[in-house]
């Protein structure tokens, strides 16, 4: 295929499965490959963004990090969807709780993703946009969560371009029922929509924005296993 390898992925044609789990952290990608995939093969390591392909319960599955933020996941998801024939990307990441309905370690499924990013302008939409997930993947995830005894919180996320945000937008969004904030899902959902592919973000609450409660980085990397197992079940 003429477009591969890309400037960001040095995998060969066919190296990726139809479904890719996409954590932000490359170390979480390695954790998933080491702990859940049988015979994982490293298929990408450009810039240390590790991608692996192996099998899970007989199904061929890939996992590759997205890096942090909308520009980064926008690049990797675009190349996977459009050049490597990936059909489904399931983000497995951490998020900061913005609602009293969520608590540390809760699993959140993102039906939609509000954003303050201009990422959507490239598609000719000059205004606010809150792209949605794949309904099919969402329903499968709800059923998979039930099987392992997890009660997910389903609703909207806020994908922000700003980590240290002084605008105060979080308070207004929490009043609208937005569950949590992170920095990737809106770009993933828009890229999937444009490519005619499927996407779902499954996040674990790692900190609470308004109270200051938080979990250490090692916990975020290694202990958010419920979201990983749900994603693998629907891969």
Buried (B, 14 or more C-beta within 10 A) or exposed (E): EEEBBBEBBBBEEEBBBBBBBBBBBBBBBBBBBEEBBEEBEEBBBBEEBBBBBBBBEEBBBBBBBBBBBBBBBBBBBBBBBBBBBBBBBBBBBBBBBBBEBBEBBBBBBBBBBBBBBEBBEEEEEEEEBBBBBBEEBBEBBBEBBEEEEBEBBBBBBBBBBEEEBEEEBBEEBBEEEBBBBBBBBBBBBBBBBBBEBBBBBBBBBBBBBEEEBBBEEEBBBEEBEBBBBBBBBBB
